[in-house]
Amino acid sequence: MHIRYAGIITRKDSPEVLRVGRELADWYRKHSIKAELDRIDPAMDMLTILGGDGTLLHVADQAARHGIPVVGINLGNLGF
């Protein structure tokens, strides 16, 4: 799979997670990957989810409806 278009979804209540999301978006762009922050587009090749279990479960359900693979990075408080 060649990734050309990626989404990054961040936990809504954390400025630190948003900062990490912006840094990741910059990294993707530097590697010629179009990146969108906090938006899901059915044309995306993948989603990176930054947050806790709740964020991952909520977004993974939406991504599955569009057949978008997800990568979750635990930046939450608990982490099962």
Long-range contacts (C-beta under 8 A, 24 or more apart in sequence): 1-45, 1-69, 2-45, 3-33, 3-45, 3-46, 4-33, 4-34, 4-45, 5-33, 5-34, 5-35, 5-36, 5-41, 5-43, 5-44, 5-45, 6-33, 6-34, 6-35, 6-36, 6-44, 6-45, 6-46, 6-47, 6-48, 7-35, 7-36, 7-37, 7-39, 7-40, 7-41, 7-44, 7-46, 7-47, 7-48, 7-68, 8-35, 8-36, 8-37, 8-38, 8-47, 8-48, 8-50, 9-38, 9-40, 9-47, 9-48, 9-49, 9-50, 9-51, 9-55, 9-59, 10-37, 10-38, 10-50, 10-51, 10-55, 11-50, 11-51, 11-52, 11-55, 11-75, 11-76, 12-55, 14-51, 14-75, 16-75, 17-50, 17-51, 17-75, 20-50, 20-75, 21-50, 24-48, 24-50, 40-66, 40-68, 42-66, 42-67, 42-68, 44-68, 45-69, 46-70, 46-71, 47-71, 48-72, 48-73, 49-73, 50-75, 51-75, 51-76, 52-76, 52-77, 52-78, 52-79, 53-78, 53-79, 53-80
